[in-house]
Amino acid sequence: MIEELRQRLEELAKVYPTLLSRRCYSMLDVDSQVLSHIPKRAAGSKLVQLWAKYTLTGSDAGALAEVIRTVFDAAYPKQVWRAMGTWFETREAKVKVPVVSKVKALFDAKGGVTPDVSTPPRYVEIDNDLDADGRRIRARVLWDVSFLNASNWQVVEAYTRSVGEAIMVKATEYVHQLYSSLSASEIAAELTYTPPLRVDHLIDLRSAIDGEDLTPSSTAYRAFLHPATYNQLLKDDKFVNSLVFGETLDKTTGLQSRTTLGIDFHTTSVVPRGEVLLINPERSLVGAVYQNLIVEVVEPSTTLSGIDAYMHIAAKVLEPKAVARLRAA
């Protein structure tokens, strides 16, 4: 039984190797040297039950890989916080496979018209606790049976993506909160300006941090601001003339533009309108991320099911003088 299970898992790993690596299914102790306890433990596993019921080849395997890819990829957009410091990450992803029959049907319906569903899913944030080590973030999307039965692939995919996006927004809020909690006397400068925002205001911030003689010359500063605040800069000819065109921008970190000023501009709605946070990410903040993403159908009741995801993030501002703030008067 164990050898057959290993073979099925390895078949899935070939479909999407970066996700279904051995560590992803280590929850079944497939690689353990002591296997005597596994048959008893794994007998009730959804994965084993699916293996016994289905032959995971062809489009079935493709459907499973598509679901897993969607959830994992969706957990990494809007990760603006990654641009705010230096991070060390442990990504121990655990995969629990959803119900194959329904997944297969949704996969086959990909490209269909979104149905008119009267009862939409409910998004529930069930854990966003701040502790001594950082923040634990857990997100879930739930839908009832009637919604799932009436939906096509795009509908379920969209709500599945919302789980990852919610986690990343909360992570950005956490890191921004660390910077916002610094007092004006701790950071290099806290300046005010009369709108509209101009690039000269950002140069004043950069000069304040430069005066601390902390910043490696090889690293660009990064400015974080609300999209509406950034749009004010687009009316400033001096800013437009400083833009570096032809760059491949990393939208997952909110990067909107690189400039010849030595400042990269990242936009996020987490930063209040009118505020600009300028930092040197190499010197200001260091953090660690532990991610435990679980792709599974959760069933809190007989009528509800959904997707769960978890993340633990911890960070500390090590050098406040590598930070400067600008706020509208």
DAHUPE-V394451 format. One line per field, one symbol per residue. psi: psi as a letter, one per 30 degrees, with the letter a starting at -180 (. if undefined). A space follows every 10 residues. Layout:
psi = ???
This chain:
psi = eeeeeeeeee eeeeeiefeh leffgffghe gkfjgffeee efegkeeeee effljilbfe eeeeeeeeee eeeffglhhe fffgakkkkj iikkkkklke eeeeeeefgk flkkljkfjl lkkjjfjhkk affbkkkklk kklleeeeff laeeeeeeee efeeeeeeee eeeeeeeeef fklffelekj llljllklfe eeeeeeeeee ffhfkkffkk lkkklkeeee fefffjeeee ffkjlgkjkj ffggjekklg fgkkkkkkfe klkfkkjklj fefekklkkj kikjjljkif lffklakkll kkkklkjeif fgkklkkk.
